Each structure stands twice: as C-alpha cells, then as structure tokens.
C-alpha cells in the first residue's frame, strides 16, 4: 500500500514538473526596448537594415520579421518556411550586426515592420521601421525606327552634363537588370537569320546621363530606368515603329575654298531644337559614303577629324587638318524625329600650298626661311608659320621636336619656338639650326595663299660637297647626251663597270676641283692686272699736273696802267 502510494506520488511530481517546463517553454519574455526608424528607398532598388548588434553567432539566435499592417510573419530565422512567398527577404550576420536584406523593392513593400532578436527565450532587441517606397517619375515614351539610333534622356531637360553617377537598368516585370548585363530573348524567324548584337554592345551612356542605343531592334522595345541618386529616378519606354523617314525637299548649295592643312566650320541648319533631340547626317556624294551620323558617331571612326556641335542655335560641322582627299561634294541633313528639317549641299575645294625651293643650312648657323618667292617688301597681312609632320600641322610657337640624346650628359637643344623669330616681311629666322629643325615648314599669308618650304641641315663637309656636286652636275649637263644605243650598252654592263664608275667619279671630282682652283687663280690675276693699270694711270696724271705750271707776272706800266704778262714755260722731263 505504502509502495503504491510512493509510486503515484513520484508520478504526480514528474507530471507537475513537466507541466511547469512546458509552460516556461511557451512563455517568451517580451521585448521591452523598441527603436523606430523611418526608411525611404527607390522603387526597384535594394536595401539593408541592421536589427541588432550582438556578439552571439547567428545560428544561436532566433530572428523574427513581421509586418504590422496587415499583421503577418515575413521571416522567422532559422525556420524560413514561412518566407516562401517572401524570397526577396533574407537575414545575415555582418560583423556582429543582424541585418535584413530586401531586393527589388516594390510599391507593396511599403509599411511598418517589427524586427525582433531572441537568445533562447530572452528578447534581446526589437526594432520597428517604416519603409516608404519612392516611385520613379515616368517620362514620355521615345519612338524609334528599326536600325536607327535613339537617345533615352535621364531627365525632363537633359541639356547639361551630370556630376552625379547615373545607372541604367532594364525593367522586365518586377525584375531589374543592369543594361551592361541584359540579354534579350531572341527567336529567329529562320535558321539563316543572324541574331542582333546584344544591347550592352550597342548602348553607351553620355556625359549628360542619357543612354544612346545604336541600331535599335524590336527586342529593345522595353522599359528603361535611370537612377540619378538615392531619391531620384526616371522610367521611360522605348517604342519601335516602322521607318517612314520624310526626304529633304529644300537643298541649298555652297562653294567653299580652304587651304590644305587648314581647319573649317560650316553651318548646316539654324534651329531652336537642342542638338541631342536631332539626327544630323553628313555624307560625301562622290563617292557616296557616310561621313558622320549624329548621335551615332561610330561610323566616323576613320573620320575623327569631323565633328558636330550646336553654336547658339546653329548646327555646325567642324573639320580640322584639311587634306587634299577631303575635296568634293557633301550633303548635310538635319532630322527631327522622322522629319527632315533642312539639307545643305556644299562643294569643298582644297587650295594647295605652293612649294618653294629647299633651304640648305649648316649646323649651328642662322637660316632665313622666306614666305614668298620674292620676299623683298614688308607684309601688311598677318603671316602664320606652322611645322608640318605628316598630315598634322603644329603652330611654330607650340612645336616641340622629339629628342633622343646620344648620351646621358648631352644637353638638349633649345626648343624651336625660342630660336625662331618672324621678320616684318613674313620670313622666319631660325638661330642655331640643329638636325631636329630639318622639317617641312608652312607659312600662311591669307585665306588663299600659303607656301611650303623644306629646311635641310648639313655639316660643313657635307655642305661644301653639295656645292661641288651641284657644280659637277651643271658641267655634266652641258655635255652631249648619250645615244640610245649607248644607253642600252650601259644598261647591260652596269653591274660589270661598278669599279670604273667609281674611278670616273673620283677623276671627275679632281677635275672639278682643279677647274675651280684654276678659275679662282685666273680671276685673281685678272683683278690684279686691272688694279695695276688703274693705279699707274692715276700716277701719270698726277705728274703731268705738277710739271705743267703757269707763271703770271704783274708789272706796273708807266702812266698808271697795269699790264698783264703771261708767260708759259713748259719743261719736258
């Protein structure tokens, strides 16, 4: 009896203990400290919010996130089964911070939330935050034709360059994809149809934040979103339509003449529209070729010297470093959407500079480069000098020659602009000429006149050798020309008579030098003889004047009359 009572007593005690433990498990301590935050994020953006700072590892904690209105569990960590419809929410431990992440924020995500962190049954912290979703401003749709270039603005007035960082994304349902990563689904209509280039290869962001898309295709017909900062974003729809471009009716023709190597500007259209809203085309007529298509300038890869700008309402084309190949007929067309506003045809004529004879100078000497065939008078026009290197011309005051010293101690020469000085007649005086000055120079007098001249630098030995070569060439040119038969024979035996030609050249040099010396001696003797006879004649005349003299006597004649007696004694020696 007593034993059965003891068993029932222990059973009752165990049941009571289990009940107490169960009650303790079901009663969590409520959170006392509640912090409230106000958070604002852009629609389609991502966000992170720190709920608790704790040294405990995330695996030892229980984290709960629930919405207040309506009251609903969003996420219970480590049990995430309730988050099946909220896969965009996640929790992580970031350096001791229990952090909630939400990606692709939607308008329905706005409202009040409670974030609670538990350790066993103790509530460590509770944070309440109010999430406000900022909706992007919708801009007017942009229409484009197939294979055209289209500009998507990132503002209502995209006129100035932006200093903020702009990002572009493609909106597909609730999903956002960066433009540089987007690949459109493509279903070819035939097995031979070539797929278009991906959007990230054809899209380029401009300085004002706008997005330029080249060769637009039907798969580009999407919603695009640009984000400027944490509080501003825009959405814009690209609509593709059939190409119905209206041809240009009014054609104006101009005749333009410019100097070779010069730069030019031509106004194509005066308009109140901003340049970003226009399509500007420049093409050559013969041959028919696209030179520049704005805003798509990719076709101008070989025409980087051409550019377009808007100057006070004038659509202007600029061309720098004009070449002889630039001459010809051009068409300039300005479009607004699909309407051709204006077209201008102009004929560009290239005026070539006249080439003057090369100027030879010795090393470290001063040399004068003329800016005319007859540089005798001072010029009233403004003369400019440039250095020509290939197709590039550089102002003489800005030119710096490439210099490679032969040793580390060698001192570089003074730059050309410190040693060059322009005279009143337009000529260019270069002091201390060096080998780096051996260039082609161009002087421009006015809009229709320019000259080119080559400066050749030689040392003293080479300089005098050049004079001898010139003289020998002149002497040889006076000899009889060889007969055709002799030409043929010489052509056949040229390889066998190489040594003989060297001997002839040496003998010719000796003959030329002997001739030059003989001429110098003959001229000197002639001058000496002439001076001798002139001096002797002057001496003879002087002696004649001294030996022929007159004596005049004055005598008093009686009666008070003076008489003049003239006697001439001539003495011949």
C-alpha positions in Angstrom: 0.0 0.0 0.0 2.7 2.4 1.0 4.8 1.4 -2.0 2.0 2.1 -4.4 1.4 5.5 -2.8 5.0 6.4 -3.3 4.9 5.5 -6.9 1.8 7.5 -7.5 3.4 10.4 -5.7 6.5 10.4 -7.8 4.5 10.1 -11.0 2.4 13.1 -9.9 5.6 15.1 -9.2 7.0 14.2 -12.6 3.8 15.2 -14.3 3.8 18.5 -12.4 7.5 19.3 -13.3 6.9 18.5 -17.0 3.9 20.8 -17.0 5.9 23.6 -15.5 8.7 23.2 -18.0 6.2 23.2 -20.9 4.6 26.4 -19.5 8.1 28.0 -19.4 8.9 27.0 -23.0 5.7 28.6 -24.2 6.1 31.9 -22.4 8.8 34.0 -24.0 9.9 37.2 -22.4 8.5 40.1 -24.4 10.8 42.8 -25.9 10.9 45.9 -23.8 13.2 48.3 -25.8 11.7 49.2 -29.2 13.5 51.5 -31.6 11.6 53.0 -34.5 13.3 54.1 -37.8 12.0 55.8 -41.0 13.5 54.5 -44.2 13.0 55.7 -47.8 14.1 53.7 -50.8 13.5 53.9 -54.6 11.1 51.5 -56.3 13.1 48.6 -57.7 16.1 49.3 -55.5 17.6 47.1 -52.8 18.0 47.8 -49.1 19.7 46.6 -45.9 18.7 47.3 -42.3 20.6 46.4 -39.1 18.3 45.0 -36.5 20.7 44.2 -33.6 24.3 44.3 -32.7 25.4 41.2 -30.8 28.4 39.0 -30.2 26.3 35.9 -30.5 26.6 33.9 -33.7 23.5 34.0 -35.9 23.0 30.2 -35.6 22.3 30.6 -31.8 19.7 33.3 -32.3 16.0 33.4 -33.3 15.2 36.4 -35.6 11.7 37.4 -36.5 10.4 39.9 -39.0 6.7 40.7 -39.3 4.6 43.4 -40.8 2.2 45.4 -38.6 -0.5 46.3 -41.1 -1.6 43.7 -42.0 -0.2 41.6 -39.1 1.8 39.0 -40.9 5.0 37.0 -40.4 7.6 37.8 -43.1 10.6 35.7 -42.0 11.4 33.5 -38.9 15.0 32.5 -38.7 16.2 29.7 -38.5 12.7 28.5 -39.7 12.4 30.2 -43.1 9.4 28.1 -44.3 7.0 31.0 -43.7 9.1 33.1 -46.1 8.1 31.0 -49.1 6.2 34.0 -50.6 8.9 36.4 -49.5 12.0 35.1 -51.1 13.3 38.6 -51.6 13.9 38.9 -47.8 17.0 37.4 -46.2 18.9 37.7 -42.9 22.7 37.6 -42.3 25.3 38.4 -39.7 27.5 41.2 -40.9 30.4 41.7 -38.4 28.2 41.3 -35.4 25.2 43.1 -37.0 22.0 41.1 -37.6 21.0 42.5 -40.9 17.9 42.1 -43.1 18.2 42.4 -46.8 15.4 43.2 -49.3 16.0 43.2 -53.1 13.8 44.5 -55.9 11.7 46.8 -53.7 8.1 47.0 -54.8 5.4 49.5 -54.0 3.5 46.8 -52.0 6.6 46.6 -49.6 5.8 49.9 -48.0 4.6 49.9 -44.4 5.5 49.2 -40.7 7.7 46.3 -39.8 8.9 44.7 -36.5 12.3 43.1 -36.3 12.9 41.0 -33.1 16.1 39.1 -32.0 15.9 36.3 -29.3 18.5 34.4 -27.4 16.9 31.3 -26.1 13.6 32.7 -24.6 15.0 36.2 -23.9 14.2 39.0 -26.3 17.5 40.9 -26.9 16.2 43.7 -29.1 13.3 44.9 -31.1 13.4 47.4 -34.0 10.3 48.9 -35.7 10.9 50.7 -39.0 8.6 52.4 -41.5 9.6 51.7 -45.1 8.5 54.3 -47.7 8.8 53.4 -51.4 9.7 56.3 -53.7 8.2 55.8 -57.1 10.2 56.7 -60.3 8.9 59.6 -62.4 7.7 58.4 -65.8 8.9 60.3 -68.9 7.3 60.4 -72.3 7.9 57.4 -74.5 10.6 57.6 -77.1 9.8 56.4 -80.6 12.5 55.0 -82.9 12.6 53.2 -86.3 14.4 49.9 -87.0 18.2 50.1 -87.2 18.2 53.8 -86.2 20.0 55.4 -83.3 17.9 56.6 -80.4 18.6 58.7 -77.3 16.9 58.0 -74.0 17.1 61.0 -71.7 17.6 60.7 -67.9 15.8 63.9 -67.1 13.0 66.1 -68.3 15.6 68.6 -69.5 18.8 66.7 -70.4 20.8 69.8 -71.6 23.7 69.8 -69.1 26.3 67.2 -68.1 25.6 65.5 -64.8 28.1 65.3 -62.0 26.1 62.6 -60.2 26.6 58.9 -61.1 23.8 57.6 -63.3 22.9 54.0 -63.6 20.6 52.5 -66.3 18.6 49.3 -65.9 16.1 47.3 -68.0 12.7 46.7 -66.3 11.1 43.4 -67.1 8.1 42.8 -64.9 9.3 43.1 -61.3 12.9 42.3 -62.3 15.6 44.8 -62.9 18.8 44.1 -64.9 21.7 46.3 -65.5 22.0 47.5 -69.1 25.5 46.2 -69.3 24.3 42.7 -68.4 21.0 42.5 -70.1 20.5 39.8 -72.9 17.2 39.9 -74.6 15.4 36.6 -75.5 15.7 36.1 -79.3 13.7 33.7 -81.5 15.0 33.8 -85.1 12.3 33.6 -87.8 14.6 31.4 -89.9 17.7 29.3 -89.4 19.8 31.7 -91.5 18.7 34.9 -89.7 21.6 36.5 -87.9 20.9 37.5 -84.3 21.4 41.2 -83.5 24.2 42.4 -81.3 23.4 42.4 -77.6 22.1 45.6 -76.1 25.2 46.1 -73.9 27.4 46.3 -77.0 25.1 48.9 -78.7 24.3 51.0 -75.7 26.5 53.8 -74.4 25.9 56.3 -71.6 26.7 60.0 -72.5 28.0 62.7 -70.2 24.6 64.2 -69.5 23.4 60.7 -68.3 21.3 59.9 -71.4 21.5 56.4 -72.9 22.4 56.2 -76.6 21.3 52.9 -78.4 22.7 52.2 -81.9 21.0 50.0 -84.5 17.8 49.7 -82.4 15.9 46.5 -82.9 12.4 45.2 -81.8 13.9 43.4 -78.8 15.0 46.8 -77.5 11.3 47.8 -77.1 11.4 47.8 -73.2 11.0 49.9 -70.1 14.2 51.6 -69.0 15.0 53.1 -65.6 17.8 55.5 -64.8 18.8 56.3 -61.3 20.5 59.6 -60.5 20.9 59.5 -56.7 19.2 58.0 -53.7 16.0 60.0 -54.2 15.6 60.5 -58.0 14.9 58.0 -60.8 13.1 58.1 -64.1 11.4 55.4 -66.2 11.0 55.7 -70.0 9.5 53.4 -72.6 11.2 52.8 -76.0 8.7 52.1 -78.7 9.8 50.7 -82.1 7.9 51.7 -85.2 8.1 51.3 -88.9 10.6 53.5 -90.7 8.9 56.4 -92.5 11.6 59.0 -93.0 10.5 62.1 -94.9 13.0 63.1 -97.6 14.6 66.6 -97.6 13.0 69.0 -100.1 14.9 72.2 -99.7 18.5 72.0 -100.9 21.0 74.8 -100.5 24.3 74.6 -102.3 27.5 76.4 -101.2 31.0 76.7 -102.7 33.8 76.7 -100.2 37.5 77.0 -100.6 40.1 76.3 -97.9 43.8 75.9 -97.7 45.4 72.5 -97.4 46.1 71.8 -93.7 43.7 74.4 -92.5 40.5 74.0 -90.4 37.0 74.9 -91.3 33.5 75.3 -89.9 30.2 75.2 -91.9 26.7 76.0 -90.6 24.2 73.3 -91.7 21.0 74.5 -90.0 19.6 77.1 -87.7 17.1 75.6 -85.2 15.6 76.1 -81.8 15.8 72.4 -81.0 18.6 71.1 -78.8 21.3 69.1 -80.6 20.5 66.0 -78.5 17.0 65.8 -80.0 18.2 65.9 -83.6 19.7 63.4 -86.1 22.4 65.0 -88.2 23.9 63.2 -91.2 26.9 64.1 -93.3 27.8 62.2 -96.4 30.0 62.6 -99.4 28.4 62.4 -102.9 31.3 61.1 -105.0 32.0 58.5 -103.7 28.7 58.0 -101.9 29.8 57.5 -98.3 28.5 58.2 -94.8 31.0 60.5 -93.0 29.2 61.2 -89.7 25.8 60.3 -88.2 25.0 62.1 -85.0 24.3 61.0 -82.3 25.7 57.7 -83.6 29.3 58.6 -84.3 30.6 55.1 -84.7 30.7 55.4 -88.5 33.2 58.3 -88.1 36.0 56.0 -86.9 38.0 56.9 -90.0 36.8 60.5 -90.0 37.7 61.6 -86.5 38.6 65.0 -87.9 34.9 65.7 -88.4 32.7 66.8 -85.5 29.3 68.4 -85.0 28.2 71.0 -82.4 25.4 73.4 -81.6 26.6 77.0 -81.5 23.9 79.5 -80.5 21.2 77.5 -82.4 23.4 76.7 -85.4 24.2 73.1 -86.2 27.8 73.4 -87.3 30.2 70.8 -88.7 33.9 71.2 -88.0 36.8 69.8 -90.0 40.4 70.0 -88.8 43.7 69.4 -90.7 42.1 69.6 -94.2 43.7 67.1 -96.7 43.6 67.0 -100.5 41.4 63.9 -100.3 38.7 66.0 -98.5 37.7 67.9 -101.6 34.4 67.2 -103.2 30.6 67.5 -102.8 28.9 66.8 -99.4 25.3 66.7 -98.2 24.4 67.8 -94.6 20.9 66.8 -93.5 19.2 67.6 -90.2 16.2 65.5 -88.9 13.8 66.0 -86.1 12.3 62.5 -85.4 11.5 61.3 -88.9 11.1 64.8 -90.5 13.9 66.3 -92.5 14.2 69.9 -91.4 17.0 71.0 -93.8 19.7 69.9 -96.2 22.7 71.7 -97.4 25.0 70.7 -100.2 28.4 72.2 -100.4 31.4 71.8 -102.7 34.7 71.9 -100.8 37.7 72.9 -102.9 41.2 72.4 -101.5 43.8 75.1 -102.2 47.3 73.5 -102.2 50.2 75.4 -100.9 53.0 76.4 -103.3 56.3 74.6 -102.7 59.4 76.8 -102.6 62.9 75.6 -103.1 64.5 73.9 -100.2 66.8 76.0 -98.0 70.2 74.5 -97.0 72.0 75.4 -93.8 74.9 74.3 -91.8 74.8 73.0 -88.3 74.5 75.8 -85.6 74.1 78.5 -88.2 71.3 81.0 -88.7 68.9 80.4 -91.6 66.2 82.5 -93.1 63.0 80.8 -94.5 61.2 83.1 -96.9 57.4 83.3 -97.0 57.2 84.2 -100.7 59.0 83.8 -104.0 60.3 87.4 -103.7 60.4 88.4 -100.0 61.5 92.0 -100.6 58.8 94.1 -99.1 57.2 94.1 -95.6 53.9 92.4 -95.5 50.7 94.0 -94.2 48.9 90.7 -93.9 49.2 88.6 -90.8 51.6 85.7 -91.5 51.5 82.4 -89.5 54.1 79.7 -89.6 53.5 76.0 -88.8 55.5 72.9 -88.8 54.2 70.1 -91.0 54.6 66.5 -89.8 52.7 64.0 -92.0 49.1 65.2 -92.0 49.5 67.1 -88.8 50.5 70.8 -88.6 51.6 72.5 -85.4 52.0 76.2 -84.7 55.6 77.2 -84.6 55.2 78.7 -81.1 53.9 75.4 -79.8 56.1 72.8 -81.6 58.5 70.6 -79.6 60.7 68.3 -81.6 61.2 64.7 -80.3 64.7 64.4 -78.9 66.8 61.3 -78.2 70.2 62.2 -76.6 73.1 60.1 -77.6 74.4 60.1 -74.0 73.1 61.0 -70.6 75.3 64.0 -70.3 74.3 65.5 -73.7 72.4 68.8 -73.3 69.2 69.0 -75.3 69.0 71.9 -77.7 66.7 74.9 -77.1 63.2 74.4 -78.4 62.4 75.8 -81.8 60.0 78.5 -80.6 62.8 80.1 -78.5 65.1 80.2 -81.5 62.6 81.2 -84.3 61.6 84.8 -84.9 59.3 86.2 -87.6 60.5 89.2 -89.5 58.5 92.1 -90.9 58.5 90.7 -94.4 57.0 87.4 -93.1 60.2 85.4 -93.3 61.2 83.1 -90.4 64.6 83.4 -88.9 65.9 80.3 -87.1 69.0 80.7 -85.0 71.5 77.9 -84.1 69.8 75.4 -86.5 70.1 71.8 -85.5 69.2 68.5 -87.0 65.8 68.5 -85.3 64.9 71.6 -87.3 65.1 69.6 -90.6 61.4 69.8 -91.2 58.8 71.0 -93.7 57.5 74.5 -92.8 54.3 76.1 -93.9 53.6 79.8 -93.9 50.0 81.2 -94.5 49.6 84.7 -95.8 45.8 84.8 -96.2 42.8 82.6 -97.0 44.0 81.8 -100.4 47.8 81.9 -100.2 50.3 79.6 -98.4 53.8 78.4 -99.1 55.7 75.2 -98.0 59.5 75.1 -97.7 61.9 72.4 -96.6 64.8 73.1 -94.4 67.8 70.8 -94.9 70.6 70.8 -92.3 74.1 69.6 -93.2 77.5 69.8 -91.6 80.3 71.9 -93.2 81.9 69.0 -95.1 78.5 67.8 -96.5 77.6 71.4 -97.3 80.6 72.0 -99.5 80.3 68.6 -101.0 76.8 69.6 -102.1 78.2 72.7 -103.8 80.7 70.5 -105.7 78.0 68.0 -106.7 75.8 70.9 -107.9 78.7 72.3 -110.0 79.6 68.9 -111.4 76.0 68.2 -112.3 75.9 71.6 -114.2 79.1 70.7 -116.0 77.9 67.3 -117.0 74.6 68.7 -118.2 76.5 70.7 -120.8 78.0 67.6 -122.4 76.3 65.7 -125.2 73.5 63.3 -124.2 74.3 59.6 -124.9 72.7 57.9 -127.8 70.0 55.2 -127.3 72.5 52.5 -128.3 74.9 53.8 -125.7 72.1 53.7 -123.1 71.3 50.1 -123.9 75.0 49.2 -123.7 75.4 51.0 -120.4 72.3 49.3 -119.0 73.7 45.9 -119.9 77.1 46.5 -118.4 76.2 48.5 -115.3 76.9 45.7 -112.9 80.3 44.9 -114.5 81.5 48.6 -114.6 80.9 49.5 -111.0 84.6 50.0 -110.2 85.1 52.0 -113.4 82.2 54.3 -112.4 83.8 54.9 -109.0 87.1 55.8 -110.8 85.3 58.2 -113.1 83.6 59.8 -110.2 86.9 60.3 -108.4 88.6 61.7 -111.6 85.6 64.0 -112.1 86.0 65.3 -108.6 89.7 66.0 -109.2 88.9 67.7 -112.5 86.1 69.9 -110.9 88.4 70.9 -108.0 91.2 71.7 -110.4 88.9 73.7 -112.6 87.6 75.7 -109.6 91.1 76.4 -108.4 92.2 77.5 -111.9 89.2 79.8 -112.3 89.9 81.4 -108.9 93.6 82.0 -109.9 92.6 83.4 -113.3 90.1 85.7 -111.7 92.6 86.9 -109.1 95.2 87.6 -111.8 92.7 89.5 -113.9 91.7 91.6 -111.0 95.4 92.3 -110.1 96.2 93.4 -113.7 93.2 95.7 -113.8 94.1 97.3 -110.4 97.8 97.7 -111.6 96.9 99.6 -114.8 94.4 101.8 -113.0 97.0 102.7 -110.4 99.6 103.6 -113.0 97.3 105.8 -114.9 96.4 107.7 -111.8 100.1 108.3 -111.1 100.8 109.6 -114.6 98.0 112.1 -114.5 99.3 113.5 -111.2 102.9 114.0 -112.5 101.5 115.9 -115.6 99.7 118.4 -113.4 102.8 119.1 -111.4 105.2 119.6 -114.4 102.7 121.8 -116.3 102.5 125.0 -114.4 101.9 128.7 -115.3 103.6 131.8 -114.1 101.8 135.1 -114.1 103.6 138.3 -113.8 102.1 141.6 -112.9 104.1 144.7 -113.9 103.5 148.4 -113.4 103.4 150.3 -116.7 104.1 154.0 -116.8 101.1 156.2 -116.8 99.4 154.2 -114.1 98.3 151.3 -116.3 98.8 147.8 -115.1 99.9 145.2 -117.7 99.4 141.6 -117.6 102.2 139.4 -118.9 101.6 135.8 -119.3 104.4 133.5 -119.9 104.3 129.8 -120.1 107.5 127.8 -119.5 107.0 124.3 -120.4 109.5 121.9 -119.2 109.6 118.4 -120.5 111.2 115.9 -118.4 
